[in-house]
Amino acid sequence: MSDLNSQLRAFLNVGELGSAAHAPKRMFVTQAAVTTRIKALERWLRYPCFVRSRHGPR
């Protein structure tokens, strides 16, 4: 699986579930892995994918 593919899968799962805490369960990875993948995608895009708040990503 390519890095970009895993980054996009993480982004889509977090967006669909509305939580970076629930996405890892669906993806069978750790929460740190999901966070790392989304941050890498944001660096590649040079744009934030989510606005982070205490209420979860938006």
PDB file of N, CA, C and O in Angstrom, chain B, residues numbered from 101:
ATOM      1  N   MET B 101       0.851  -1.173   0.000  1.00  0.00           N
ATOM      2  CA  MET B 101       0.000   0.000   0.000  1.00  0.00           C
ATOM      3  C   MET B 101       0.897   1.236   0.000  1.00  0.00           C
ATOM      4  O   MET B 101       1.849   1.320   0.777  1.00  0.00           O
ATOM      5  N   SER B 102       0.599   2.162  -0.846  1.00  0.00           N
ATOM      6  CA  SER B 102       1.417   3.365  -0.919  1.00  0.00           C
ATOM      7  C   SER B 102       1.150   4.267   0.279  1.00  0.00           C
ATOM      8  O   SER B 102       0.106   4.181   0.925  1.00  0.00           O
ATOM      9  N   ASP B 103       2.110   5.127   0.558  1.00  0.00           N
ATOM     10  CA  ASP B 103       1.936   6.066   1.663  1.00  0.00           C
ATOM     11  C   ASP B 103       0.754   6.989   1.432  1.00  0.00           C
ATOM     12  O   ASP B 103      -0.041   7.227   2.341  1.00  0.00           O
ATOM     13  N   LEU B 104       0.636   7.508   0.221  1.00  0.00           N
ATOM     14  CA  LEU B 104      -0.473   8.418  -0.074  1.00  0.00           C
ATOM     15  C   LEU B 104      -1.812   7.702   0.085  1.00  0.00           C
ATOM     16  O   LEU B 104      -2.777   8.287   0.577  1.00  0.00           O
ATOM     17  N   ASN B 105      -1.871   6.451  -0.327  1.00  0.00           N
ATOM     18  CA  ASN B 105      -3.100   5.676  -0.185  1.00  0.00           C
ATOM     19  C   ASN B 105      -3.479   5.534   1.295  1.00  0.00           C
ATOM     20  O   ASN B 105      -4.640   5.726   1.656  1.00  0.00           O
ATOM     21  N   SER B 106      -2.520   5.203   2.141  1.00  0.00           N
ATOM     22  CA  SER B 106      -2.821   5.045   3.567  1.00  0.00           C
ATOM     23  C   SER B 106      -3.177   6.387   4.203  1.00  0.00           C
ATOM     24  O   SER B 106      -4.011   6.445   5.106  1.00  0.00           O
ATOM     25  N   GLN B 107      -2.548   7.463   3.735  1.00  0.00           N
ATOM     26  CA  GLN B 107      -2.871   8.790   4.249  1.00  0.00           C
ATOM     27  C   GLN B 107      -4.298   9.185   3.879  1.00  0.00           C
ATOM     28  O   GLN B 107      -5.036   9.722   4.706  1.00  0.00           O
ATOM     29  N   LEU B 108      -4.673   8.920   2.651  1.00  0.00           N
ATOM     30  CA  LEU B 108      -6.040   9.243   2.219  1.00  0.00           C
ATOM     31  C   LEU B 108      -7.074   8.380   2.927  1.00  0.00           C
ATOM     32  O   LEU B 108      -8.152   8.864   3.270  1.00  0.00           O
ATOM     33  N   ARG B 109      -6.759   7.117   3.148  1.00  0.00           N
ATOM     34  CA  ARG B 109      -7.679   6.243   3.885  1.00  0.00           C
ATOM     35  C   ARG B 109      -7.882   6.760   5.306  1.00  0.00           C
ATOM     36  O   ARG B 109      -9.002   6.753   5.816  1.00  0.00           O
ATOM     37  N   ALA B 110      -6.800   7.211   5.947  1.00  0.00           N
ATOM     38  CA  ALA B 110      -6.905   7.764   7.299  1.00  0.00           C
ATOM     39  C   ALA B 110      -7.781   9.010   7.290  1.00  0.00           C
ATOM     40  O   ALA B 110      -8.656   9.164   8.142  1.00  0.00           O
ATOM     41  N   PHE B 111      -7.544   9.897   6.328  1.00  0.00           N
ATOM     42  CA  PHE B 111      -8.331  11.122   6.203  1.00  0.00           C
ATOM     43  C   PHE B 111      -9.815  10.802   6.021  1.00  0.00           C
ATOM     44  O   PHE B 111     -10.661  11.386   6.698  1.00  0.00           O
ATOM     45  N   LEU B 112     -10.126   9.898   5.129  1.00  0.00           N
ATOM     46  CA  LEU B 112     -11.523   9.557   4.856  1.00  0.00           C
ATOM     47  C   LEU B 112     -12.199   8.913   6.063  1.00  0.00           C
ATOM     48  O   LEU B 112     -13.360   9.202   6.351  1.00  0.00           O
ATOM     49  N   ASN B 113     -11.484   8.048   6.765  1.00  0.00           N
ATOM     50  CA  ASN B 113     -12.066   7.403   7.941  1.00  0.00           C
ATOM     51  C   ASN B 113     -12.320   8.395   9.062  1.00  0.00           C
ATOM     52  O   ASN B 113     -13.372   8.350   9.699  1.00  0.00           O
ATOM     53  N   VAL B 114     -11.379   9.283   9.312  1.00  0.00           N
ATOM     54  CA  VAL B 114     -11.584  10.304  10.348  1.00  0.00           C
ATOM     55  C   VAL B 114     -12.743  11.209   9.954  1.00  0.00           C
ATOM     56  O   VAL B 114     -13.585  11.539  10.789  1.00  0.00           O
ATOM     57  N   GLY B 115     -12.792  11.608   8.704  1.00  0.00           N
ATOM     58  CA  GLY B 115     -13.885  12.460   8.244  1.00  0.00           C
ATOM     59  C   GLY B 115     -15.246  11.793   8.351  1.00  0.00           C
ATOM     60  O   GLY B 115     -16.226  12.414   8.762  1.00  0.00           O
ATOM     61  N   GLU B 116     -15.294  10.528   7.977  1.00  0.00           N
ATOM     62  CA  GLU B 116     -16.568   9.797   8.025  1.00  0.00           C
ATOM     63  C   GLU B 116     -17.027   9.555   9.456  1.00  0.00           C
ATOM     64  O   GLU B 116     -18.204   9.723   9.774  1.00  0.00           O
ATOM     65  N   LEU B 117     -16.095   9.161  10.316  1.00  0.00           N
ATOM     66  CA  LEU B 117     -16.442   8.843  11.698  1.00  0.00           C
ATOM     67  C   LEU B 117     -16.468  10.071  12.596  1.00  0.00           C
ATOM     68  O   LEU B 117     -17.059  10.040  13.675  1.00  0.00           O
ATOM     69  N   GLY B 118     -15.830  11.156  12.155  1.00  0.00           N
ATOM     70  CA  GLY B 118     -15.801  12.372  12.950  1.00  0.00           C
ATOM     71  C   GLY B 118     -14.919  12.283  14.171  1.00  0.00           C
ATOM     72  O   GLY B 118     -15.058  13.075  15.103  1.00  0.00           O
ATOM     73  N   SER B 119     -14.003  11.315  14.174  1.00  0.00           N
ATOM     74  CA  SER B 119     -13.164  11.128  15.346  1.00  0.00           C
ATOM     75  C   SER B 119     -11.856  10.453  14.971  1.00  0.00           C
ATOM     76  O   SER B 119     -11.839   9.430  14.286  1.00  0.00           O
ATOM     77  N   ALA B 120     -10.764  11.040  15.432  1.00  0.00           N
ATOM     78  CA  ALA B 120      -9.460  10.408  15.228  1.00  0.00           C
ATOM     79  C   ALA B 120      -9.261   9.264  16.207  1.00  0.00           C
ATOM     80  O   ALA B 120      -8.312   8.491  16.071  1.00  0.00           O
ATOM     81  N   ALA B 121     -10.138   9.146  17.189  1.00  0.00           N
ATOM     82  CA  ALA B 121     -10.051   8.055  18.158  1.00  0.00           C
ATOM     83  C   ALA B 121     -10.771   6.798  17.657  1.00  0.00           C
ATOM     84  O   ALA B 121     -10.394   5.689  18.036  1.00  0.00           O
ATOM     85  N   HIS B 122     -11.787   6.947  16.822  1.00  0.00           N
ATOM     86  CA  HIS B 122     -12.545   5.797  16.332  1.00  0.00           C
ATOM     87  C   HIS B 122     -11.972   5.215  15.041  1.00  0.00           C
ATOM     88  O   HIS B 122     -12.115   4.020  14.784  1.00  0.00           O
ATOM     89  N   ALA B 123     -11.336   6.038  14.245  1.00  0.00           N
ATOM     90  CA  ALA B 123     -10.794   5.600  12.956  1.00  0.00           C
ATOM     91  C   ALA B 123      -9.765   4.474  13.084  1.00  0.00           C
ATOM     92  O   ALA B 123      -9.782   3.561  12.258  1.00  0.00           O
ATOM     93  N   PRO B 124      -8.876   4.492  14.072  1.00  0.00           N
ATOM     94  CA  PRO B 124      -7.885   3.416  14.158  1.00  0.00           C
ATOM     95  C   PRO B 124      -8.496   2.030  14.334  1.00  0.00           C
ATOM     96  O   PRO B 124      -7.947   1.042  13.847  1.00  0.00           O
ATOM     97  N   LYS B 125      -9.609   1.954  15.014  1.00  0.00           N
ATOM     98  CA  LYS B 125     -10.267   0.652  15.213  1.00  0.00           C
ATOM     99  C   LYS B 125     -10.720   0.071  13.881  1.00  0.00           C
ATOM    100  O   LYS B 125     -10.599  -1.130  13.642  1.00  0.00           O
ATOM    101  N   ARG B 126     -11.235   0.925  13.029  1.00  0.00           N
ATOM    102  CA  ARG B 126     -11.692   0.483  11.715  1.00  0.00           C
ATOM    103  C   ARG B 126     -10.518   0.102  10.818  1.00  0.00           C
ATOM    104  O   ARG B 126     -10.616  -0.811   9.998  1.00  0.00           O
ATOM    105  N   MET B 127      -9.398   0.826  10.990  1.00  0.00           N
ATOM    106  CA  MET B 127      -8.234   0.630  10.122  1.00  0.00           C
ATOM    107  C   MET B 127      -7.251  -0.408  10.671  1.00  0.00           C
ATOM    108  O   MET B 127      -6.303  -0.784   9.982  1.00  0.00           O
ATOM    109  N   PHE B 128      -7.467  -0.872  11.898  1.00  0.00           N
ATOM    110  CA  PHE B 128      -6.584  -1.843  12.550  1.00  0.00           C
ATOM    111  C   PHE B 128      -5.164  -1.311  12.701  1.00  0.00           C
ATOM    112  O   PHE B 128      -4.188  -2.018  12.448  1.00  0.00           O
ATOM    113  N   VAL B 129      -5.068  -0.043  13.121  1.00  0.00           N
ATOM    114  CA  VAL B 129      -3.790   0.600  13.408  1.00  0.00           C
ATOM    115  C   VAL B 129      -3.944   1.378  14.710  1.00  0.00           C
ATOM    116  O   VAL B 129      -5.029   1.426  15.289  1.00  0.00           O
ATOM    117  N   THR B 130      -2.857   1.983  15.164  1.00  0.00           N
ATOM    118  CA  THR B 130      -2.918   2.778  16.379  1.00  0.00           C
ATOM    119  C   THR B 130      -3.390   4.197  16.065  1.00  0.00           C
ATOM    120  O   THR B 130      -3.377   4.631  14.913  1.00  0.00           O
ATOM    121  N   GLN B 131      -3.806   4.907  17.112  1.00  0.00           N
ATOM    122  CA  GLN B 131      -4.220   6.293  16.932  1.00  0.00           C
ATOM    123  C   GLN B 131      -3.033   7.140  16.493  1.00  0.00           C
ATOM    124  O   GLN B 131      -3.192   8.074  15.707  1.00  0.00           O
ATOM    125  N   ALA B 132      -1.852   6.820  16.994  1.00  0.00           N
ATOM    126  CA  ALA B 132      -0.649   7.552  16.588  1.00  0.00           C
ATOM    127  C   ALA B 132      -0.384   7.387  15.095  1.00  0.00           C
ATOM    128  O   ALA B 132       0.063   8.328  14.439  1.00  0.00           O
ATOM    129  N   ALA B 133      -0.655   6.204  14.554  1.00  0.00           N
ATOM    130  CA  ALA B 133      -0.452   5.970  13.121  1.00  0.00           C
ATOM    131  C   ALA B 133      -1.413   6.815  12.286  1.00  0.00           C
ATOM    132  O   ALA B 133      -1.024   7.366  11.256  1.00  0.00           O
ATOM    133  N   VAL B 134      -2.645   6.913  12.721  1.00  0.00           N
ATOM    134  CA  VAL B 134      -3.633   7.729  12.000  1.00  0.00           C
ATOM    135  C   VAL B 134      -3.225   9.200  12.044  1.00  0.00           C
ATOM    136  O   VAL B 134      -3.268   9.888  11.024  1.00  0.00           O
ATOM    137  N   THR B 135      -2.832   9.680  13.214  1.00  0.00           N
ATOM    138  CA  THR B 135      -2.401  11.065  13.362  1.00  0.00           C
ATOM    139  C   THR B 135      -1.192  11.361  12.487  1.00  0.00           C
ATOM    140  O   THR B 135      -1.137  12.401  11.830  1.00  0.00           O
ATOM    141  N   THR B 136      -0.228  10.457  12.476  1.00  0.00           N
ATOM    142  CA  THR B 136       0.974  10.626  11.661  1.00  0.00           C
ATOM    143  C   THR B 136       0.629  10.671  10.183  1.00  0.00           C
ATOM    144  O   THR B 136       1.181  11.486   9.444  1.00  0.00           O
ATOM    145  N   ARG B 137      -0.266   9.815   9.745  1.00  0.00           N
ATOM    146  CA  ARG B 137      -0.657   9.780   8.330  1.00  0.00           C
ATOM    147  C   ARG B 137      -1.367  11.060   7.914  1.00  0.00           C
ATOM    148  O   ARG B 137      -1.131  11.575   6.821  1.00  0.00           O
ATOM    149  N   ILE B 138      -2.226  11.570   8.769  1.00  0.00           N
ATOM    150  CA  ILE B 138      -2.942  12.799   8.426  1.00  0.00           C
ATOM    151  C   ILE B 138      -1.980  13.985   8.419  1.00  0.00           C
ATOM    152  O   ILE B 138      -2.071  14.849   7.547  1.00  0.00           O
ATOM    153  N   LYS B 139      -1.065  14.035   9.376  1.00  0.00           N
ATOM    154  CA  LYS B 139      -0.078  15.122   9.386  1.00  0.00           C
ATOM    155  C   LYS B 139       0.812  15.066   8.145  1.00  0.00           C
ATOM    156  O   LYS B 139       1.165  16.104   7.586  1.00  0.00           O
ATOM    157  N   ALA B 140       1.174  13.858   7.715  1.00  0.00           N
ATOM    158  CA  ALA B 140       1.978  13.721   6.493  1.00  0.00           C
ATOM    159  C   ALA B 140       1.190  14.191   5.273  1.00  0.00           C
ATOM    160  O   ALA B 140       1.749  14.838   4.388  1.00  0.00           O
ATOM    161  N   LEU B 141      -0.100  13.872   5.219  1.00  0.00           N
ATOM    162  CA  LEU B 141      -0.947  14.333   4.121  1.00  0.00           C
ATOM    163  C   LEU B 141      -1.037  15.856   4.122  1.00  0.00           C
ATOM    164  O   LEU B 141      -0.983  16.485   3.066  1.00  0.00           O
ATOM    165  N   GLU B 142      -1.173  16.443   5.301  1.00  0.00           N
ATOM    166  CA  GLU B 142      -1.236  17.902   5.396  1.00  0.00           C
ATOM    167  C   GLU B 142       0.074  18.545   4.941  1.00  0.00           C
ATOM    168  O   GLU B 142       0.055  19.589   4.290  1.00  0.00           O
ATOM    169  N   ARG B 143       1.197  17.938   5.275  1.00  0.00           N
ATOM    170  CA  ARG B 143       2.482  18.471   4.800  1.00  0.00           C
ATOM    171  C   ARG B 143       2.567  18.381   3.281  1.00  0.00           C
ATOM    172  O   ARG B 143       3.044  19.308   2.626  1.00  0.00           O
ATOM    173  N   TRP B 144       2.105  17.270   2.723  1.00  0.00           N
ATOM    174  CA  TRP B 144       2.141  17.085   1.272  1.00  0.00           C
ATOM    175  C   TRP B 144       1.236  18.087   0.563  1.00  0.00           C
ATOM    176  O   TRP B 144       1.602  18.643  -0.472  1.00  0.00           O
ATOM    177  N   LEU B 145       0.062  18.310   1.125  1.00  0.00           N
ATOM    178  CA  LEU B 145      -0.901  19.259   0.549  1.00  0.00           C
ATOM    179  C   LEU B 145      -0.528  20.709   0.846  1.00  0.00           C
ATOM    180  O   LEU B 145      -0.941  21.628   0.139  1.00  0.00           O
ATOM    181  N   ARG B 146       0.259  20.896   1.902  1.00  0.00           N
ATOM    182  CA  ARG B 146       0.583  22.237   2.410  1.00  0.00           C
ATOM    183  C   ARG B 146      -0.684  22.980   2.830  1.00  0.00           C
ATOM    184  O   ARG B 146      -0.825  24.185   2.624  1.00  0.00           O
ATOM    185  N   TYR B 147      -1.591  22.222   3.420  1.00  0.00           N
ATOM    186  CA  TYR B 147      -2.869  22.776   3.853  1.00  0.00           C
ATOM    187  C   TYR B 147      -3.449  21.847   4.922  1.00  0.00           C
ATOM    188  O   TYR B 147      -3.359  20.627   4.783  1.00  0.00           O
ATOM    189  N   PRO B 148      -4.042  22.398   5.983  1.00  0.00           N
ATOM    190  CA  PRO B 148      -4.634  21.533   7.012  1.00  0.00           C
ATOM    191  C   PRO B 148      -5.880  20.813   6.490  1.00  0.00           C
ATOM    192  O   PRO B 148      -6.722  21.410   5.820  1.00  0.00           O
ATOM    193  N   CYS B 149      -5.978  19.554   6.801  1.00  0.00           N
ATOM    194  CA  CYS B 149      -7.144  18.764   6.383  1.00  0.00           C
ATOM    195  C   CYS B 149      -8.327  18.979   7.323  1.00  0.00           C
ATOM    196  O   CYS B 149      -9.483  18.946   6.900  1.00  0.00           O
ATOM    197  N   PHE B 150      -8.027  19.198   8.594  1.00  0.00           N
ATOM    198  CA  PHE B 150      -9.068  19.364   9.599  1.00  0.00           C
ATOM    199  C   PHE B 150      -8.726  20.557  10.481  1.00  0.00           C
ATOM    200  O   PHE B 150      -7.557  20.899  10.659  1.00  0.00           O
ATOM    201  N   VAL B 151      -9.750  21.178  11.024  1.00  0.00           N
ATOM    202  CA  VAL B 151      -9.572  22.142  12.100  1.00  0.00           C
ATOM    203  C   VAL B 151      -9.733  21.337  13.368  1.00  0.00           C
ATOM    204  O   VAL B 151     -10.776  20.726  13.599  1.00  0.00           O
ATOM    205  N   ARG B 152      -8.709  21.337  14.184  1.00  0.00           N
ATOM    206  CA  ARG B 152      -8.734  20.520  15.395  1.00  0.00           C
ATOM    207  C   ARG B 152      -9.288  21.331  16.561  1.00  0.00           C
ATOM    208  O   ARG B 152      -8.943  22.497  16.752  1.00  0.00           O
ATOM    209  N   SER B 153     -10.154  20.684  17.335  1.00  0.00           N
ATOM    210  CA  SER B 153     -10.705  21.312  18.538  1.00  0.00           C
ATOM    211  C   SER B 153     -10.942  20.232  19.576  1.00  0.00           C
ATOM    212  O   SER B 153     -10.767  19.044  19.303  1.00  0.00           O
ATOM    213  N   ARG B 154     -11.330  20.642  20.741  1.00  0.00           N
ATOM    214  CA  ARG B 154     -11.598  19.638  21.788  1.00  0.00           C
ATOM    215  C   ARG B 154     -12.838  18.811  21.467  1.00  0.00           C
ATOM    216  O   ARG B 154     -13.083  17.781  22.096  1.00  0.00           O
ATOM    217  N   HIS B 155     -13.612  19.260  20.497  1.00  0.00           N
ATOM    218  CA  HIS B 155     -14.808  18.528  20.074  1.00  0.00           C
ATOM    219  C   HIS B 155     -14.539  17.574  18.916  1.00  0.00           C
ATOM    220  O   HIS B 155     -15.456  16.963  18.368  1.00  0.00           O
ATOM    221  N   GLY B 156     -13.264  17.459  18.556  1.00  0.00           N
ATOM    222  CA  GLY B 156     -12.888  16.577  17.459  1.00  0.00           C
ATOM    223  C   GLY B 156     -12.576  17.346  16.189  1.00  0.00           C
ATOM    224  O   GLY B 156     -12.770  18.560  16.129  1.00  0.00           O
ATOM    225  N   PRO B 157     -12.094  16.644  15.177  1.00  0.00           N
ATOM    226  CA  PRO B 157     -11.743  17.308  13.934  1.00  0.00           C
ATOM    227  C   PRO B 157     -12.991  17.779  13.183  1.00  0.00           C
ATOM    228  O   PRO B 157     -14.026  17.112  13.191  1.00  0.00           O
ATOM    229  N   ARG B 158     -12.874  18.920  12.546  1.00  0.00           N
ATOM    230  CA  ARG B 158     -13.982  19.480  11.775  1.00  0.00           C
ATOM    231  C   ARG B 158     -13.527  19.738  10.367  1.00  0.00           C
ATOM    232  O   ARG B 158     -14.309  20.213   9.543  1.00  0.00           O
TER     233      ARG B 158
END
